[in-house]
Amino acid sequence: MSPTGYPWPIETARLDNGLRVVVSEDRTAPVVAVNIWYDVGSRHEPDGQTGFAHLFEHLMFEGSAHVAKTEHMRLIQGAGGSLNATTNPDRTNYFETVPAEHLELALWLEADRMGGLVPALTQETLDNQREVVKNERRQRYENVPYGDAWLRLLPLLYPPGHPYHHATIGSMDDLNAADLATFAAFHTTYYVPNNAVLSVVGDVAPADAFALAEKYFGGLPALPDIPPAPDGTRPARPTGPLREDVVGDVPAPRVYIAQRTHPFGTPEYDAVTVLATILGNGRGSRLYQRLADGARLAQPDYVSAYGVDLAHAPAPLIVSATARDGVNAADLEAGLVEVLDGLGDGIGQEELDRAKALLATAWWRQVSTVAGRADLLSRYATQFGDPARAGDRLPAWQSVTLDALAEAAAQLRPDVRVTLSYLTEESSS
């Protein structure tokens, strides 16, 4: 394995019920990370069931066949561990890091909620967590400045019917309309062993981890016919540039410019990742140097460029900036456009070297923990069929050339851009 790849051992097994198990032994410290990726996210949600995957992120902590409500969290934290879960368009993941002697506890808990959540799901629990999600939507998306940007950008980037058209928070109307049986059917369909990857990283022998996985997950039945996700390769959105201007209670104008690029995991998207780093990562980035320091159009702490790492359709590159006092949205947008168009004049080797160094630092920061490695292995096993491909990403970034960057920059054309502009009430009058 290359020193810039994944320098820890990886062993894999597949149980008879289809569960893929990935183990990476590391005896550095007496801790172990347990990570499960379910191949279900908002892109899998049928019409009328938006927000289901995210709601189950909450419901999976609300008790299962042999674990009372909130007991999962209490048991892990009581054992000195930490835990959480996240949902995105491509997947849902659940994860714990525990002292190594409590690995069996973590695996038992995960297996019980994989196979035993539906029998414990009640109308009261469902109603309670629906209200929690509603509050989350209000707190994170509706009642904070610029909070609904992602909700607005996705429909601009992807047309109705596209699996990335809606955000993981989903529609409150869909969540309210569905009954208990519909939610139970969603879990029974997707939260099954042959739709999951279990990664165990840390102070454990692979043979012991495989034996424990068989002990706790081996008896769970597979589902033969899991519905495929909708096709993400269909035309991603209407042709031509699109924009939306929003007038609201925001402290300053903010502008987002976004466009679809390539799926995560492709060489073309690796070039986009490096390009985004050149554009928006830190004080040496083009956005900072030209809009915050130079033209003084943007607030220094609010310029950014990043790719959203979606694997099953052209993933978006998003560039944004928030205006300084006295700067209007039109001038800020013009500044962003100038920086983007200026990429066509060429990118220097020094910029490329800086971006690669920043990406290398971010990579090693992620894999410096057993939890970070476990999530990475689950991702590559789920999305690319091979956890060892996790070792390819950093070398792929390091191999991006100036020619590849020029090609990526040439695709950032005005005719395919999406613009979302937030205007203050004063500036719009």
PLY file of the C-alpha trace (Angstrom):
ply
format ascii 1.0
element vertex 429
property float x
property float y
property float z
element edge 428
property int vertex1
property int vertex2
end_header
0.00 0.00 0.00
1.32 3.43 -0.91
2.29 5.64 2.09
-0.23 8.16 0.78
-2.95 5.53 0.67
-4.51 3.50 3.50
-1.56 2.01 5.44
-3.58 -0.17 7.83
-4.65 -3.77 7.14
-8.13 -4.42 5.75
-9.93 -7.74 5.94
-13.44 -8.41 4.67
-16.12 -11.06 4.93
-19.71 -11.46 3.82
-22.24 -13.23 6.01
-24.73 -15.64 4.48
-27.45 -12.99 4.81
-25.43 -10.55 2.69
-24.01 -8.29 5.40
-20.57 -7.07 4.35
-18.13 -6.87 7.26
-14.91 -4.86 7.06
-12.27 -5.06 9.79
-9.11 -2.97 10.12
-6.97 -3.91 13.10
-5.03 -1.18 14.92
-3.57 -1.95 18.34
-2.33 1.60 18.95
-4.96 2.30 21.62
-7.53 0.08 23.38
-10.52 1.51 21.53
-12.66 0.30 18.65
-15.03 2.03 16.23
-18.21 0.40 14.96
-19.74 1.95 11.86
-22.73 0.83 9.79
-23.64 2.33 6.44
-27.11 1.56 5.13
-27.48 2.10 1.41
-30.49 4.35 1.92
-30.67 8.13 1.83
-32.97 10.76 0.44
-32.21 9.65 -3.14
-33.97 6.34 -2.43
-37.19 7.90 -1.15
-40.26 7.28 -3.33
-42.65 10.09 -4.14
-44.65 10.94 -1.05
-42.02 9.59 1.33
-39.45 12.38 1.41
-37.69 12.76 4.73
-38.16 9.12 5.71
-34.44 8.22 5.79
-33.67 11.20 8.01
-36.60 10.43 10.31
-35.26 6.92 10.80
-31.94 8.41 11.84
-33.94 9.64 14.84
-36.20 6.60 15.27
-33.25 4.21 15.45
-32.36 5.69 18.84
-35.90 5.30 20.22
-35.81 1.66 21.22
-35.87 -1.76 19.58
-37.00 -5.27 20.46
-34.64 -5.74 23.43
-33.52 -2.16 24.07
-35.77 0.39 25.73
-36.21 3.94 24.54
-32.97 5.98 24.93
-31.17 2.88 26.31
-28.86 2.59 23.29
-27.38 5.98 24.05
-27.28 5.38 27.80
-25.48 2.04 27.46
-22.82 3.32 25.05
-22.13 6.48 27.01
-22.18 4.53 30.26
-19.46 2.32 28.84
-17.30 5.37 28.12
-18.19 5.54 24.45
-19.54 8.08 22.01
-22.11 7.68 19.26
-24.11 9.46 16.59
-25.73 9.08 13.19
-26.09 11.14 10.01
-28.14 11.03 6.82
-27.33 12.41 3.39
-28.76 11.85 -0.10
-26.67 8.70 -0.63
-26.72 6.86 2.72
-27.49 6.72 6.43
-24.70 5.86 8.88
-24.71 4.91 12.56
-21.51 4.80 14.57
-20.00 4.29 18.00
-16.50 4.46 19.42
-16.05 2.42 22.61
-13.33 0.94 24.78
-12.30 -2.30 23.10
-13.79 -4.47 25.83
-17.25 -3.12 24.94
-17.20 -4.04 21.25
-19.68 -6.86 21.83
-22.13 -4.42 23.43
-21.95 -2.06 20.45
-22.51 -4.88 17.94
-25.44 -6.28 19.90
-27.08 -2.85 20.04
-26.64 -2.27 16.30
-27.97 -5.71 15.42
-30.99 -5.27 17.66
-32.06 -2.06 15.98
-31.39 -3.45 12.53
-33.62 -6.45 13.08
-35.81 -5.36 15.97
-36.87 -1.77 15.46
-40.23 -2.40 13.76
-41.69 -4.55 16.58
-40.88 -1.75 19.02
-42.10 1.13 16.84
-45.22 2.75 18.27
-47.47 5.55 17.16
-46.37 7.59 20.17
-42.69 7.24 19.23
-43.40 8.11 15.60
-45.43 11.18 16.50
-42.80 12.34 18.96
-39.95 12.08 16.47
-41.98 13.76 13.73
-42.22 16.76 16.04
-38.48 16.59 16.68
-37.81 16.70 12.93
-40.20 19.63 12.51
-38.32 21.53 15.20
-35.03 20.65 13.53
-36.33 22.03 10.26
-37.38 25.24 11.93
-34.12 25.64 13.86
-31.69 24.68 11.08
-33.47 25.70 7.88
-36.35 28.09 8.40
-35.52 30.37 11.32
-31.84 31.13 10.69
-30.39 33.49 8.08
-29.56 31.69 4.83
-30.67 28.41 6.44
-32.79 27.35 3.51
-30.02 27.76 0.92
-29.60 24.01 0.42
-33.37 23.58 0.12
-33.37 26.17 -2.66
-30.19 25.09 -4.46
-31.13 21.45 -4.93
-34.30 22.12 -6.96
-32.33 24.57 -9.11
-29.58 22.02 -9.73
-31.76 18.94 -10.24
-35.24 18.80 -11.81
-38.39 17.28 -10.29
-38.14 13.51 -10.23
-34.36 13.49 -9.96
-33.14 11.60 -6.85
-31.14 14.65 -5.69
-33.99 17.11 -6.21
-35.04 17.21 -2.53
-33.07 17.58 0.69
-32.79 14.92 3.36
-34.96 16.93 5.77
-37.82 16.13 3.39
-41.34 17.43 3.23
-43.29 17.93 6.42
-46.44 17.18 4.46
-45.04 13.76 3.50
-43.98 13.01 7.07
-47.36 14.05 8.43
-49.35 12.10 5.86
-47.67 8.72 6.32
-49.07 6.22 8.81
-47.23 3.81 11.08
-47.48 0.92 8.62
-45.84 2.97 5.84
-42.90 3.86 8.07
-42.56 0.25 9.22
-42.48 -0.90 5.59
-39.72 1.59 4.77
-37.54 0.22 7.56
-38.24 -3.40 6.63
-37.26 -2.64 3.03
-33.95 -0.85 3.53
-32.59 -1.62 7.01
-31.62 -5.19 6.23
-28.23 -6.93 6.33
-27.81 -7.25 2.57
-28.24 -3.46 2.27
-25.58 -2.61 4.84
-21.85 -2.52 5.48
-20.47 -3.02 8.99
-16.95 -1.68 9.59
-14.99 -2.38 12.78
-11.70 -0.53 13.23
-9.33 -0.59 16.18
-8.09 -2.90 18.90
-9.62 -6.18 17.74
-8.43 -9.24 15.84
-10.29 -9.68 12.55
-11.30 -13.25 13.40
-12.88 -12.08 16.66
-14.75 -9.25 14.93
-16.08 -11.59 12.23
-17.20 -14.08 14.86
-19.07 -11.38 16.80
-20.68 -10.09 13.60
-21.90 -13.60 12.82
-23.15 -14.04 16.40
-25.28 -10.92 16.45
-26.13 -10.23 12.81
-25.99 -13.68 11.26
-29.54 -14.63 12.19
-31.13 -11.55 10.64
-32.92 -12.34 7.38
-31.96 -10.78 4.06
-34.48 -9.07 1.80
-34.21 -10.55 -1.70
-35.57 -7.63 -3.72
-34.49 -4.24 -2.42
-35.89 -1.53 -4.69
-33.16 0.24 -6.67
-32.68 3.96 -6.23
-34.07 6.18 -9.00
-31.69 6.73 -11.88
-29.41 9.71 -11.22
-27.92 9.72 -14.70
-31.01 11.22 -16.29
-30.65 14.87 -17.42
-29.79 16.66 -14.23
-31.74 19.87 -14.76
-33.16 22.09 -17.49
-30.58 23.65 -19.78
-29.49 27.24 -19.40
-28.56 29.29 -16.32
-31.06 29.45 -13.46
-31.31 31.88 -10.58
-33.41 32.75 -7.57
-33.36 36.00 -5.62
-34.57 35.86 -2.04
-35.51 38.92 -0.02
-35.49 38.22 3.68
-34.36 38.93 7.19
-30.64 38.40 6.62
-27.82 40.50 8.10
-26.06 41.03 4.77
-26.39 40.03 1.13
-25.04 36.58 0.30
-24.55 34.96 -3.10
-24.21 31.29 -4.00
-23.06 30.18 -7.44
-23.32 26.45 -8.08
-23.23 23.95 -10.89
-23.21 20.21 -11.45
-19.83 18.66 -12.17
-19.07 14.91 -11.98
-19.88 12.10 -9.54
-17.73 11.67 -6.46
-15.08 9.02 -7.02
-14.28 9.91 -10.61
-10.97 11.44 -11.74
-12.88 14.46 -13.03
-14.39 15.07 -9.60
-10.95 14.74 -8.01
-9.89 17.69 -10.18
-13.00 19.59 -9.06
-12.06 18.95 -5.42
-8.59 20.39 -5.97
-10.08 23.32 -7.88
-12.50 24.07 -5.03
-9.57 24.08 -2.62
-7.75 26.61 -4.80
-10.86 28.74 -4.96
-12.02 28.78 -1.37
-9.83 27.09 1.23
-8.17 29.54 3.60
-6.44 32.88 3.35
-4.36 31.86 0.38
-7.39 30.99 -1.73
-8.47 33.03 -4.72
-11.80 34.04 -3.18
-10.14 35.28 -0.01
-7.30 37.05 -1.79
-9.48 38.76 -4.39
-12.82 39.37 -2.69
-11.97 39.67 1.01
-8.47 41.16 0.96
-8.35 42.70 -2.51
-11.63 44.24 -3.63
-12.99 44.08 -0.05
-16.39 42.98 -1.29
-16.76 39.95 0.98
-16.50 39.29 4.70
-13.23 37.41 5.33
-14.85 34.59 7.29
-17.61 34.01 4.75
-16.04 33.07 1.45
-16.01 29.40 0.48
-15.90 26.90 -2.33
-16.56 23.19 -1.92
-17.83 20.15 -3.71
-20.69 18.14 -2.24
-19.44 14.55 -2.46
-22.44 12.83 -4.04
-21.62 9.59 -5.81
-24.60 8.73 -8.01
-25.06 11.76 -10.24
-23.08 14.85 -11.20
-22.16 16.37 -7.84
-22.39 20.13 -7.27
-19.59 22.62 -6.80
-20.80 25.52 -4.65
-19.08 28.89 -4.34
-20.38 31.52 -1.93
-19.60 34.83 -0.30
-21.28 37.21 2.14
-21.06 40.95 1.51
-19.22 43.45 3.67
-21.16 46.39 5.06
-22.25 48.70 2.26
-21.71 46.15 -0.54
-24.76 45.10 -2.52
-25.53 41.65 -3.86
-25.01 42.64 -7.50
-21.44 43.81 -6.90
-20.68 40.74 -4.78
-22.03 38.46 -7.49
-19.97 40.26 -10.12
-16.89 39.68 -7.98
-17.61 35.96 -7.67
-18.16 35.68 -11.41
-14.91 37.48 -12.09
-13.00 35.02 -9.91
-14.64 32.03 -11.58
-14.10 33.36 -15.08
-10.51 34.23 -14.16
-9.70 30.55 -13.77
-9.56 30.41 -17.54
-6.46 32.60 -17.47
-4.54 29.76 -15.88
-3.66 28.23 -12.52
-0.13 28.28 -11.19
1.94 25.40 -9.85
2.19 27.13 -6.48
-1.59 27.19 -6.17
-1.79 23.53 -7.09
0.90 22.54 -4.58
-0.85 24.50 -1.82
-4.18 22.81 -2.57
-2.62 19.35 -2.52
-0.97 20.07 0.82
-4.26 21.23 2.33
-6.07 18.14 1.04
-3.34 15.87 2.41
-3.71 17.48 5.82
-7.49 17.04 5.74
-7.11 13.42 4.66
-4.72 12.48 7.43
-6.84 14.34 9.96
-9.78 12.12 9.01
-7.88 8.85 9.14
-6.06 9.75 12.35
-8.99 8.35 14.35
-10.51 4.88 14.28
-13.93 6.47 13.83
-12.80 8.39 10.76
-11.29 5.27 9.22
-14.35 3.15 9.94
-16.63 5.62 8.19
-14.26 5.81 5.24
-14.14 2.02 4.83
-17.92 1.78 5.05
-18.24 4.43 2.38
-15.98 2.79 -0.15
-17.45 -0.66 0.45
-20.97 0.72 0.00
-20.45 3.05 -2.93
-17.63 1.34 -4.83
-17.76 -2.27 -3.67
-14.25 -2.31 -2.21
-13.16 -0.71 1.09
-9.52 -0.78 -0.02
-10.36 1.88 -2.59
-10.35 4.29 0.34
-6.60 4.31 -0.18
-7.00 5.71 -3.69
-8.42 9.11 -2.85
-5.38 10.97 -1.58
-3.12 9.64 -4.37
-5.83 10.67 -6.83
-5.82 14.22 -5.51
-2.03 14.29 -5.54
-1.97 13.18 -9.17
-4.21 16.01 -10.44
-2.31 18.02 -13.03
-2.51 21.61 -14.21
-4.06 20.32 -17.45
-6.78 18.51 -15.50
-7.48 21.68 -13.53
-7.72 23.70 -16.75
-10.24 21.20 -18.10
-12.29 21.36 -14.89
-12.19 25.17 -14.91
-13.33 25.27 -18.54
-16.51 23.45 -17.54
-17.52 26.21 -15.10
-19.44 27.98 -17.82
-21.95 30.79 -17.31
-24.65 28.96 -19.28
-24.87 26.11 -16.76
-24.58 28.07 -13.52
-27.16 28.27 -10.80
-27.24 31.51 -8.79
-28.96 32.00 -5.45
-28.84 35.53 -4.11
-30.01 36.66 -0.66
-30.97 40.34 -0.45
-31.64 42.33 2.66
-35.02 44.03 2.80
-33.29 47.41 2.68
-31.15 46.60 -0.35
-34.12 45.27 -2.34
-36.24 48.40 -1.94
0 1
1 2
2 3
3 4
4 5
5 6
6 7
7 8
8 9
9 10
10 11
11 12
12 13
13 14
14 15
15 16
16 17
17 18
18 19
19 20
20 21
21 22
22 23
23 24
24 25
25 26
26 27
27 28
28 29
29 30
30 31
31 32
32 33
33 34
34 35
35 36
36 37
37 38
38 39
39 40
40 41
41 42
42 43
43 44
44 45
45 46
46 47
47 48
48 49
49 50
50 51
51 52
52 53
53 54
54 55
55 56
56 57
57 58
58 59
59 60
60 61
61 62
62 63
63 64
64 65
65 66
66 67
67 68
68 69
69 70
70 71
71 72
72 73
73 74
74 75
75 76
76 77
77 78
78 79
79 80
80 81
81 82
82 83
83 84
84 85
85 86
86 87
87 88
88 89
89 90
90 91
91 92
92 93
93 94
94 95
95 96
96 97
97 98
98 99
99 100
100 101
101 102
102 103
103 104
104 105
105 106
106 107
107 108
108 109
109 110
110 111
111 112
112 113
113 114
114 115
115 116
116 117
117 118
118 119
119 120
120 121
121 122
122 123
123 124
124 125
125 126
126 127
127 128
128 129
129 130
130 131
131 132
132 133
133 134
134 135
135 136
136 137
137 138
138 139
139 140
140 141
141 142
142 143
143 144
144 145
145 146
146 147
147 148
148 149
149 150
150 151
151 152
152 153
153 154
154 155
155 156
156 157
157 158
158 159
159 160
160 161
161 162
162 163
163 164
164 165
165 166
166 167
167 168
168 169
169 170
170 171
171 172
172 173
173 174
174 175
175 176
176 177
177 178
178 179
179 180
180 181
181 182
182 183
183 184
184 185
185 186
186 187
187 188
188 189
189 190
190 191
191 192
192 193
193 194
194 195
195 196
196 197
197 198
198 199
199 200
200 201
201 202
202 203
203 204
204 205
205 206
206 207
207 208
208 209
209 210
210 211
211 212
212 213
213 214
214 215
215 216
216 217
217 218
218 219
219 220
220 221
221 222
222 223
223 224
224 225
225 226
226 227
227 228
228 229
229 230
230 231
231 232
232 233
233 234
234 235
235 236
236 237
237 238
238 239
239 240
240 241
241 242
242 243
243 244
244 245
245 246
246 247
247 248
248 249
249 250
250 251
251 252
252 253
253 254
254 255
255 256
256 257
257 258
258 259
259 260
260 261
261 262
262 263
263 264
264 265
265 266
266 267
267 268
268 269
269 270
270 271
271 272
272 273
273 274
274 275
275 276
276 277
277 278
278 279
279 280
280 281
281 282
282 283
283 284
284 285
285 286
286 287
287 288
288 289
289 290
290 291
291 292
292 293
293 294
294 295
295 296
296 297
297 298
298 299
299 300
300 301
301 302
302 303
303 304
304 305
305 306
306 307
307 308
308 309
309 310
310 311
311 312
312 313
313 314
314 315
315 316
316 317
317 318
318 319
319 320
320 321
321 322
322 323
323 324
324 325
325 326
326 327
327 328
328 329
329 330
330 331
331 332
332 333
333 334
334 335
335 336
336 337
337 338
338 339
339 340
340 341
341 342
342 343
343 344
344 345
345 346
346 347
347 348
348 349
349 350
350 351
351 352
352 353
353 354
354 355
355 356
356 357
357 358
358 359
359 360
360 361
361 362
362 363
363 364
364 365
365 366
366 367
367 368
368 369
369 370
370 371
371 372
372 373
373 374
374 375
375 376
376 377
377 378
378 379
379 380
380 381
381 382
382 383
383 384
384 385
385 386
386 387
387 388
388 389
389 390
390 391
391 392
392 393
393 394
394 395
395 396
396 397
397 398
398 399
399 400
400 401
401 402
402 403
403 404
404 405
405 406
406 407
407 408
408 409
409 410
410 411
411 412
412 413
413 414
414 415
415 416
416 417
417 418
418 419
419 420
420 421
421 422
422 423
423 424
424 425
425 426
426 427
427 428
